[in-house]
Amino acid sequence: MEAGIQDEPKTYRAIMVSSTFTDLEAHRREIIDAIHRFGFRANGMEYSGARTDADVIESSLGMVRDSVAYACVIGHKYGQTPHDARNPDGLSITELEFNEARRRGRPILLFLMGDDHPVLPADIETDPEKRAKLAAFRERAKRVDPDREATRVYDTFLSKEQFAKQAAIAIGLIAVKAAGESRLPDRAIQGAVARFIDLRPDATGGQVVEAIEAFVPEFEALRERVAALDATDNRIRGAQQAARQALDQGDLDAARRYLAEAGEARVDKAADAVREAAESLAELARADLLALDWESAAANWDRARAMLAPFDAKAEEGLAFDAASNLEDHGVNFGNGKALEAAIVVWRELQSRASTHRKSAKAASLSNNLAIALWHHGERTGGPEGLRLLDEAVTAYREALTVYTRDAMPAEWAMAQNNLGNALQTQGARCGGPEGLRLLNEAVGAYHDALIIRTQADLPIDWAATRSNLGSALITQAERTGGAEGLQLFVEAVACAHDALTVYTRADMPAEWAKAQIHLGTALRAQGERTSSVESQRLLADAVTAFRNALTIYTRTDTSAAWAATQNSLGSALGTQAMRKEGPEGLLLFADAVSAFRDALLVHTRVDMPVDWAMTQNNLGNTLRIQAERVGGAQGLRLLTEAVAAFRDLPTVFTRADMPANWAMTHENLSLAYEGMADLRETPRNNLVAAEAALLTALEIYTPQDMPHYFEKATRALARIRAKLAALPE
């Protein structure tokens, strides 16, 4: 049996408080309050009454004998040393009381004042002999007697507040054991008392004991469950064994640390397995894209990211970046708007995560990536939605440029300026009037800014990309401008494309080379349309060659969107060539042009790529109309009927509000088709009236200020139609 509790002191509910008095009076009050809190009575000099020096030893030792436990507080004074035969070694009253408690097997609660505890000079022992005895006493008191079974608590305190808490915990331990709860190691009970007092500092002693009585069976159940844990992994097994040992010793905090270590080890193993599974799903997603199944790819990337997110946020972010990039590439290469939308969703998510650091390079990079996807999708989307996407792209580029400054990050600044130019160019091409010209001018300005950094000497590849893009913007500007100024812009556009091709070679950079060939072909075709005689034929032949060069890289299988766009451009060049050729050669060129447009429409569908579909339909209708003029008769009427059908639905995509320039051009082309039908019919009035109405509609947008070239053409055509109407008999 444990000594002390069963030794039946006279006052079983008393605890002896032993210490020097004047230097530790405040500390004695704290521990006495704790004793009373837990329903014990305090034994100590405060309660012993007046005694002669000869009686002090008997009185003090009697209080130890009559107490259930002994609390000793040792400061920096040794205390009174009675001269008595019973005290041959000249020990202090406190040390004599300590020895008596040890002899009687009383539970000992020992508290040593630390060296850093604030103390008055008067409270420090000055007598050399007593100082030596105090030092020896402190060291002896700290030593544990392995043969003693009684409860023993030892703490060092550095402040009165710390001591008060230690005293409450120690007295709480005695109270719990006095209530008969001794199944757990003292350390476990002490820890539980400390945690409960921290949680409820105003709790009564009875409430503390009640809480610990509820804690004990839960602790034992935990110990049993932990003992039953098993694992094959050495790290996990070792941590679980250490947790079992800590619980056996009553150290719940250490057990928690070891269980956390075991849990982390299991999480690490699970994380490794999850990483492997996520990587497998990511590879499956890439295989899905190879099989042109973007929806399965997106779903598998989503699954992989969801698995990985709880374990490795950085790796999950990398997968998200990979998914967005690949889905965007697929959407661009195959003209799949839904895939682009899926990519945009992921880019938005990544940008949102970085929004707390909006001025960081990472946030700027994600804004740039989001803008590129928005631009690609906006290029392929008609109506208000397409304009909204393009506007968002411009906003995102400008956001990136608040971080990418010319002075701090010149390369990134130039990249963002180039990309901003692309979005502005597409916006400008969609808009008519002053707004369209303003946007095109801004695009050209952005490209020129980029070329300040992207020089041929320092960054030849980037220089070539921006020169190529600048050429494309100049083409659209030239088409809007007309006259000598427009022709000069075409010359500059051709020069830009040739510059790009000094860097881009088919062998080393096939995709970039093909894109530059398209820009070159577009500039040459537009220039050829506005040039007469032999020079025109040369320019158009060179344009056709450039487009056919691009088609050696772009295929319907691998890069269907680019392939279709190039087929459309080739058809336009062939159609212009056909207009300049007479006889069978011209008719053959018309047939080739129509074939190219119909090939493009295999990919440019109204559902997936409405803007590209409308542009290709427009080009097909024009070619059929001009072809009809050549063949005449019934075949000509059939071709013109097909042309009108091609034009008729275009205003649903080319709307006046969102794409006014294209809307006007569609009505101009429709007018020409109706005029052609009138020329082949015996009763032409209805067709001429329809032609006049369509042309007047176009002239609502074509103004001499904003689109002089188109205004002049339409005005001449209107005069011609009205002359034909005037010549008809009433």
C-alpha positions, 0 to 999 in steps of 0.5 A: 500500500502507498504510505502517507494516505493510510498512516492515519494522521490525527487530522486527515484533511489537513496539509502541512505548509512548511517554509520560512515565513517573512520572505515567503508570506505571500506564497504561503497565502497562495498555497493555503488558499489552494488547500482551502479550495480543495476542502483541506485544512492548512497546518502551519505556523499561522495556526500553531499559537504562541510557543516557547523555543523549547516547544517549537520542534515538537509543535512543528513535527506534530503538525507534520504528523497530523497532516495528510500531506506535506507542502514545502516551499524553499526560498533564499533564506534558511530560517530558524535553527533551534538549539536543542539536543533533538537537533544536533546538526543545527538544521532549520525548522523547515528541514526538520519538518521535511525530514519528518515528512520523509520518515513518516512517508507523507506525500511531499509537495516541493516548490523551489524558488528559482534564481530569476524570481524577484526577491528583496535583499533582506530575503536572501540568506547572508550567514555563510553557514546557513547559506551552505546548509540551504544549498545542501538542503535544496539539493537533497530535497530535489533528489528522489528516494527510489524506495519511497512510494508516496506521492512526490511533486517537485516544481521550480517557480519564477514568480508568485503567479507561477507558484500559485498555479503549481500549488493548485495543481499539486493540491488538486493531485492530493485531493484526487488521490484522497478521493480514492482515485489512484489508478493512474500515474500521478503525472496523468492526474497532475496534467489533467488538473492543470488543463482543467484549471486552465480551462476553468480558473474559477472552478471549485476544488470539488468541480476539479475532482469531479472532472478528474474522476470523469477523466480517468476512465477516458484516459484508461480507454485511450491507453487500451486503444493505443496499445491495440494499434498496429502498423507495418511501417517502422516509423509509424510503429515506433511512434505508436509504441512511444505513445503507449509508453508515454501513456503508461507514464501518465504523460498525455502531452507526450503521447499526443506528440507521438500520436501526431507523429504517427498520424503525420507518418500515415498522412505522408504515406497516404499523401505519397499514394495520393500523389501517385494516383493524381499523377496517373489521373493527370497522365490519363487527362493528357491521353484524353486530349490526345484522343480529342476527348477534352471533357474527359481530360477536364474531369480527370484533371479535376479529380486529380486536383481534388485528391491532391489538394488536402495533401499538397497545395503546391502540387495541386496548383501545378496540376491546375496550371497544367490543366488550364494550359493544355485545355486552352491549347486544345481549344485554340488548336481545334476551335473548341469554345467549350474547352476554352471556357473550361480553361478560363474557369481554372485560370480564374480560380488560380488568379482568385487565389493570388488576389490577396497579393495582387501586386505580386509577379505571380498574380501578374503572370496569372492575369496575363495567362487568363487574358490570353485565354479570354482573348482566344475565346473572344476571337472565336465568339460573336455578339456581345459575349465576344466583346465582353470576353475581349474587354475582360482580356484587355482589363486583365492585361492592364492589371498585369501591367500595373506590376510589369513595369518597363523599369522593374520588369522590362521583358515581362512589360514588353510581353504584356504590351504585345499581348495587349496589342493582340486583344486591342487589335481584335477589338478594333477589327470588330468595331467600326467608326472612330472607336474601331480606329482608336482601338487599332491605333492603341494596338499599334502603339502597344506593339511599338512599345513592346518593340522598345525592349524586344529588339532584333539584336537582344530578343530576336524571337520575341522581336519577330513575334511582335513584328508579325503581330504589328503587321496584322494590325497594320493590315486591318488599319490599311483596309479601313484607311484606303487610298495611298495611305492605306497602300503604304500601310500594306507595304509596312505590313508586308515588311513586318511579315518578312522581318518575322520570317528572317527569324522564324524558319520552317525547320526550327520554329514551324508553328511560328513560321506558319503564323508569319506566313499567314500574316504575310499572305494576308498583307500580300492579298490585301495589297494585291487587291488594291494594285492593278495589272502585273504587280497585282498578279505577282502579289496575289501569287505570292499570297497564295504561296504563303498560305500554301506554305502555312498548310504544310504545317497546319493539318485538320487532324492536329491543328484544325482551327489554324488549318481552317483559318488558313483555308479561309485565307487561301480561298480569299487569295484564290478568289481575288486571283480568279477575278484577275484571270479570264477564261478557264484559268479564272474559273478554275481558280474560282472553283479552288477558292470555293473548295477552300472555303468549304474545307474551312467550314468543316471546322468553322461551324456556327455552333463552335466558332460563330465568328469564324463561321460568319467570316468564312460564309461571307467569303464563300458568298462573295466568291460564289457571286463573282463566279456567277458573274463569269458563268452567267445564265441559269448556272449563274443564278444558281450560284447567286442564290447560294451566295444570298443564302450564305449572306442572309444569316450573317447579321445574326453574328455580325450585329450592328451593335457589336460588329458594325464594320462586318455588319455593313460589309455583309449588307454591301455583299448582299447588295452586290448579289442581288444586283447580280441576280437582277442582271441575269433576270428579265424582270430585275426590279425586285432584286435591284430594290433589294440591292439598293436597300442593302447598300443604304443599310451599309452606308449607315456605317460606311462614312467618308471620315471613318471608312473612306475606301468602303464609302467610295465603293458603296457610293459608286455602287449605289449610283450604278444601281439607281441608274439601272432602276431609272432605266427600267420601264415603268 
